[in-house]
Amino acid sequence: MQVVLREGENFESLLRRFKSAVEHNGIIKDYKRHQAFMSRAERARAKAKRAERRLMRRMRRAA
């Protein structure tokens, strides 16, 4: 990610623009996702668990 200093711009506003651009591009989210290694089986279990939670939430709302 690169942010160019505008003429007459102070450091605080430059930093604010940089942070918003990083957040907008999802860089932090991607970084956190890649911090810990997950095996294929672990990913599958996590995916199944998320799907089960989602299903239970939908069932509770419908009832």
N, C-alpha and C positions, 0 to 999 in steps of 0.2 A: 504494500500500500504506500502510495506516495502522495504527499500534499505539498503544493508549491506555495511559498510565502507570497502573499499579495502585497502590493505597494501600500505602505502605511499600516500594515496589519501587525498587531502585537502577538506575542507568543501565546497568550491565553486563548485567543480566538483561533489561532492556528491549531493548537492542541485540541480544542473543542471540535473543529472540523475534522481533524484526523480521527478522533474517537468515534464520531458519528459515522464516518465513512467505513471504519473497521467494523462497527456494529451492523451497519447496513449490508455489508458484504458477507456477514456471517463468519468472519475469520475466527473470532473468539470461540464461537460454538463448535466450529470444526476442530480447533485446537484441543478443546476439552474432550471432544469425542475420540480423538486419536491419542490422548495421553496414556491410556491404559490398554494393553493388548487384551483382546477377547478372542477366544477360539471360536471356531465355527459353531460348535455345539452350544457354547455359552450365548452366542448371539441368537441362535435359534430358540433357546430357552427364554431369553429376555423378550424376544419378539412374541412368543406364545403367551407369556405372562402379560404383556401389554395388551394383546388382543383379548385375553380373558377379562382383564379389568375393564376394557372398553365395552365389551359385551355386557358385563354385569351392570355397568353404569347405565347403558341403554335400557336394560331390563327394569332397573329401579325407576327410571324416568317414565317408562311406559305404564308401570303399575300404579 
